[in-house]
Amino acid sequence: MSQHIAKPRTTAVILAGGTGQRVGLSIPKQLLKIAGKAVIEHTLTTFEKADSVDDIIVLMAPGYVPDVEKIVSKAGFTKVRAIIEGGSTRNETTERAIAALGEGLADGEDLNVLFHDAVRPLLSRRVIDDCVTALERYQAVDVAIPSADTIIVTRTHGEDGEFITEIPDRSRLRRGQTPQAFKLSTIRRAYEVAAGDPNFQATDDCTVVLRYLPDVPIHVVAGDEYNMKVTQPVDVFIADKLFQLASSATPEQNGEEVYRELLTGKTVVVFGGSYGIGKDIAELAESYGARVYALGRSTTGTHVENPEEVDDALSKAYGETGRIDYVVNTAGVLRIGKLAETDNATIEEALKVNYLAPVQIARSAYKYLAETKGQLLLYTSSSYTRGRAEYSLYSSTKAAMVNLTQALSDEWAGDGIRVNCVNPERTATPMRTKAFGQEPAGSLLSSEAVARTSLDVLLSELTGHVVDVRQQDPTAAAGKASGFEQALAGVLDRQDGVA
């Protein structure tokens, strides 16, 4: 009878000992804010959510441990079990981590250890999982991607500058990333051997294993282009833009009984509920037992651009049911034309309905959603990433919805309110038909499909996300596409005229 062998624990070690000198900062770059959060918070979030990681320790630049403690406390990270000061070099920092990891281990007990740069905040959980899986077979694992650039080796000749001495075969060259993963016993032994070398110096931990434990094979896991390191000023801009454009995978659909269990007794308020996506959301939620208030200009006479009418609608729903769990706004107007030829009334309508109304709805809904720890759901358009000719009013207000979503999700996080934004591709709705007329059958997403995804978003734990809904997701076959890969796919779709 075979005896079950428990898998070793997996600890992520976040190496955050660097400074911000190369980025021109007076604080460590891992504390720099990108997309509203410190870089290290984004990094910790990824490991916190990774099922294959059991716990986390952070090695922070001297003098800044309290800053990370505040971030961890505010974010509610449960896996972070230690935050300690790093050393003056990368090697010294790793040695401190190894010592901390060894505390409390029983004789013969081993660990999986993932060393990751804090300033690589765009790491995907796919890479983490692949590293942990690889450690089932190998003692050392690196993460790398092929080099798209030709690499040259140079030598300096006095005042004449640099000259090429070699151009290695690019097909064999890889760009190293992190995490670098090891059995704790292996990386500890490598550093013990290295300690006997008076000239010991290495910029990463796989080099230490390669140099001092040459018989240990180092397996390579495929990284990804988004796993960039924030080192130069331009990296800050690129990372911030990637976070802004990142879309989330559509949450997995719940079973019929789960929908009913989660929605029975809940109150859902839908602005723009007269027709299209809003009407379909209202009917779906009601079919699963929710108390639904579907509000619209043509059915209930509710004008979303009127703050008093929004207040009254929410007050009525709360007064009759004693709660408001979800507030959805699908109301919008689509006016196409050259801005210079657009009259004031049309401009005012677009701004009031597409921008000011969601702002007023959010403000009015806040106190109700704070009470139930509920969710506000907004809608954008795939044109939010780049405005197009004759869409200036529509695309700019839809870009504002994404920024509003991301800002409010941070602002309301402490109150337990979730805020998300659905980004459907071209959808068959009365608003679209009015603007474009009849389009080829099958070329548009159905409003029912968008409504179903919207319901899944409402019932998820997501917050601050832009959730794409597309007929055919080019990344779906991969199964584990990151939000950044989906963002790129969406941008390519828009360039091809899909949206």
N, C-alpha and C positions, 0 to 999 in steps of 0.2 A: 504494500500500500504506500503510495507516494505521499511524502510529507509536504504540506504547503509551506513555501518559503515567502515570508513577507517582503514586499518591495522596500528597498531603502528609502528613507525620507529624502526629499529634494529641497535644498535650500538655495534661494537666489541671493547672491551677494551683490549689492549695488555699489559700485565703486564711484564715489562722488568726491574724491579728494582734490580734483583740479580747481584752478582759479579761472577768472574771466579775463585774463590779461590779453589773450589773442582776440577776444571779442571786443576789447576796449572797455571792459567793465570794472567797477570797483568792488563788485561782489562776485562770488563764484558763479560761473555760467549756469550751473545746474539749478540756481535759484532764480534765474531770469524767467520772466513770464512769457509764455507762448500760448496763444489761444485762451488767455484768461487765467492760466494756471502755471505754477512753477514747472520748469522742465522736469525736475525730479518727481513731481506729483504725477505727471503723465506716465513716466516710467514705472513708478510704483503701482499705478492703477492697473497696468497691463499684467504685472506679476500677481497682484492681488486677485485678479479675475481668472488667472490661469489655473485650471483644475490640477495640472500636473505639478504645481509648486505648493509645498506644504508651509514653508515659512520664509521670511526675508530678514536679512540684516543689512544695515547701511553703514558704509565707511565714509564719513563726511569730512570735509576740509576742516582743519582745526579752527575752533572758534565759532563754528556755525552749526554745531549739533542742536542747540535749542531751536534754530530755525526749522530744521527738519522735524523735530519733535512736535512743533506747532502744526506743521503741515499734516503729519500723520494723525494727530489728534483730531484736527478739524475734518479731515477726509474720512475718518473712521476706519482706517486700515487695520484689519485684525491680524494679518499675517506678519507684520513687522514686529519682531521680538527683541531687536537690539539696534541701537544707533550709537556707533562709537567713532572716535576720531581716527582718521586715516593717518598714514605716515607722510614723510617728506617726499617719497618717491612711490611710483606704482608698485614696485617690488615690496617695499616696506609695508604698504597698505595691504597687499595680498597676504603677507606674513601675519599681519595682525588679524586678518579675517580667518586664516587657517587656525590660529591659536584660539580664537573665539569659538569657532566651529567645533573644536576638539573638546571643549568643556562639557562635561556631563555625559560623554559617550561611554558606553560600556566597552570592555575589552573585546576587540574583534569586530566591533560595530563600525559600519562604514556609512558614508553619506554620498548622495549625488550633490554636486555643487555647481552652480551656474554663476560665473563671474560676468557681470554686465556693466557697461559704461552708463552712468546716470544720464549722460548727455546724448543718449540714443533713445529718444522718447517715442519713436514711431515703430518700435519693435512689434511684430505680430505674434499672436499666440501660437500660430502654426510653427514658427521657428522654435519657440520654447518647447513645444511638444515634441518636435523632431529631435531636439537635443536630448531631452529626457529619454526618449525611446532609444536613441543611439547608445546611451550609457548602459543599456541592458546588455550590450555586446562589447562595447569598447570602454577603455579606461580614460580616454582623452578625446575630446571632440571640439572642433573649431567650426565657425560659421563663415562662409565666404561666398562671393559672387564673382563671375568672370569679369575681367577687366575689359572695358569697352575702349580704353585708351591704349595707345602704344606706349610702353614703358621704356625709357632710355636710362642708361647708366652713364654718368659723367665724371669727369675729373677736372679740377681747377688747375690752371697753369698761370700762377702769379697774377699779374695785372691784365693778362689777356682774357680772363674769364673762364667759362666752362666749355668743355669739349666732350662730345660723345665718345665713349670707349666701347660701348656694347649696346645692342638692342635685342633683348631676350625674346624668345618665341612667345607671342601674346597668347596663343592657344593654351599654354600651360600656366599662365599667370592668373592669380586670383586676388581679389581685394578682400582682406580680412575684416570681419566685423565681430561683434559680440552678440550673444553670450559665448564665452568659452566654457566648456563643461568638462568636469573631471569627477572621478571617484576621489573623495577626500584623501584617502590613503595614498593615491598616486601623486597628487599635486603636493601633498606634504612631503613625500619622499623626494620629489624633484627639488624642492627648496632646501631640504636637508643636505642633499648632495651639492647644490649650488653654493651653500654656505661655506664650503671648503675651497671655493675658487675666489682668490683675492681680487680678480678682475670681473667678478660677476656683475652683469648689468643686462637688463632685458626690458623691452617696452610692452611686452604682453606675456601671458602665462603659458601659452602653447610653446613659445620659444624656450621657456625654461624646461619643459618636458622634453622637447626635441633635442636640446643641447645636453641635458644631464641624465635623461633616461632614454637614450637612443633606441632601445629595444621596444619601447612602448609605441605602438602605432597610433597616429592621431587621425581620427576619422573626420571627414569634412561634410557638414550639413549645408544644404543650399540656403543662402540668405535671401534678402530681397533688396531692391534698389531703395525702398523707402526707409530702410533701417540706417538712416544717415546719422552722422555724428555732428552735433552742433559745436563747431570749432571756430569758424570764421564769421564775421558780421553777416555775410550773405546767407549763411546757413540759418541764422535766426529768421530772416525774412522767408526763406523757402519753407522751413518747418512750420511757421505760422500760417502760411498760405495753404500748405497741405492739410493742416488741421481744419482750416476754414472750409475747404472743399470736400473733406472726407465725408462719405456717406456710409450709413450702416446697412448691414444685411437686414433684409426683411425678417422680423421675428418669426419663429416657427408657429404655424397655425395650431391653435388649441382644438381639442376635440369638442364635439357638441355639448357634452355634459360639463366640460370645463368652462366653456363660455357661460352656460346657464348658472353654474355655481359662482362664478366671479361677478356676474352682472345682476343677478337677482337682488332686488332691493336697492340697487345703486341708482343715482340720479345723473342723467346725461343731458346737457344742454347743448344743442347744435344751432349755431348761427349759420344762416345760409342753408337751412333745412327744407326749403320749398321744393327743390328739385336737384337732380344730379347727384354728386357724391354725398352731399349733406343729407339729402332725403334717404339715400340708401343706407347711410350710417345709422340714421334714426330708426329706420325700419328693422335693421339687423339687431341693434341693441335692444329694441323693444321686444323682438321675438325671443330674446334670451332672458326676459324678465326685468329689464331695466325700466325705470320711470324716465321717459324721454320727453323733452321739450324741443320740438323742431320748429325753429323760428325763421321766418322769412318775410320779405316785403310783400310777396303775392299771396301768402297764406294767412299769416298772423298780423300783417301790417307792421312788422318790426323792421326799422331802418337802422342797420348797424352803425351808420355814420352819425346817429343821434345818441350821445352818451346817456341821456335820460332814459331812452327806450331800452338801452342795454341794461342799465341799472334796474329798471322795473322788471325786465324779463328774468334776470337772475334772482331778484328779490322774491318774485312770485314763485319760482321753482323751489327756492329754499323754504319759503313760507308754507308751501303745500307738502313738501316731502321731508323737511328738516335737515337736508344735506344736499351738497352738490359735489359729485365725485369727479366728473369729467366735463370740461368745457371745450367744444370743438368749434372752430371758425372756418367754414369753407366759402364764405361770401367773398365775391370778387367781381371786378369788371375788367373786360379786355377790350381796350380801344386801340386800334392800329392806325397809324398815320404819322406823317412828318410833324415833328414838334413845332416847327415854325408855322405850320398851317393849322395847328390845333387851337381851338378857342378856349377861353378862360374857364368856361363852365365844364368842359370835358376834363381839363387838367385838374380842376378842383374836385370833380367827382372821383377821378382815379386816386388822388391822394387821400381823400376822405374814406373811401370804401376799402382801398387796398392797403393803406398804411395806418391812418389815424384810427380806424375802426378796430383793428386788432390790438392796437395800443390801449384803447379805451376798454376793450373786452378784457384784456389781461389785467388792467388796473382794477376793474370792477370785480373780476373773478377771484382775485388774490385771497381775500379774507375767507371766502367759502372753501377754496382749495386747500388753504393752510389748515383748516379744521379737519378735513378728511384725508390729508396727505394725497391729494388727487393730482390730476394732470391737465395741462392746457395743451391742445393740439392745434398747430397752425399748418398752413399749406404754402408751398413755394412752387416755382416753375423751373424747369431745367435751364431756362434762360438766365437764371440768377448768377451763373458763373461768368457770363459775359453778355453784356447788352448787345442787341442787334438793331439795325436800322429799322425805324418805324415801330419799334417796341420800347422806346426809351422810358415811357411812364410805367408800363407793365413790368418790364424786367428789373428796373431799378427798385420798384416797390417790393418785388418778390425777393430781391437780394436783401432788402431790409428785413424781411421775415426770417431769413436765416440768421442774420445778426441779432435780431430780437430774441429768437429762440436760444441762441448760445449765451446771450447776455443774461436772460431771465433764468435759465437753468442754473447758472452760477449764483445769481442774486437770490434765488429762492431755494437753493439746495439745503440751507440750514433749516428751512421750514418744512422740508420733506415734500415739496411740490416738484413734480416732474414736468418738463416742457420739451416737446419734440415738434418736428416739422416733417411733413410728408411731401415728397417730391415726385409726383407722378409724371410719366412721360405723356405724350399727347393722348388725351382721354375724351371719349365720346360723351360730351355733356351739352346741354342746351346753350351754354355760354360759348362753347367752341363752335357749335353749328351756326350760331348767329354771326360769329366773326368770319368763319371760313366757308360756310355752306356745307353741303353734303360731301363727304370724303369717301374714298374706296373702302368697302367693307373689309374688316379684318386688319386695317392699318392703324386702328386706334385701340387703346386700352379701354376696357369697359369700366363704367363708374362703379359697378358692383365689385369688381376686383380691387379697386382702390379703397372702397369702403371696408372690405374684408381685411385688407392690410392695416387700415386705420384702426380697426377694432383690435387687431393684434398688438399694435403699438400702444394703444391705451391700456391694454392689460399686461404690458411688459414692464420691466424695471428700467427701461432706457430713460435717459434724460440728456438733453443737450444734443440730440442726434438729428441728422437729416437722413430720412429713410427713403431710398429710391424705390419706386415701383415701376418695373418695366416688363414689357411682354416677354422679351427674351434677354436675360441677363448674360452677357458674354463671359462673365466670370463664374457663372453658376456651376459649370462643369468641374471647375477646380475644387469646389466644395468648401474650401477654406480661404477664400479670397479675403484680404484685409479691406478695411474701409477705404484705404488709400488706393488700392487696386480698383475698387469699385468706382472711386471718384474719377480715376483716369479713364475707365471704361465709359463713364457718363460723359466726360469731356469729349472723347472720341466720337460718341454717338451724336453729340450736338454738332460737331464739325461735319458730320455726314448728313445733317439735316433731319435726324430722327425727331428732335424736339424743336 
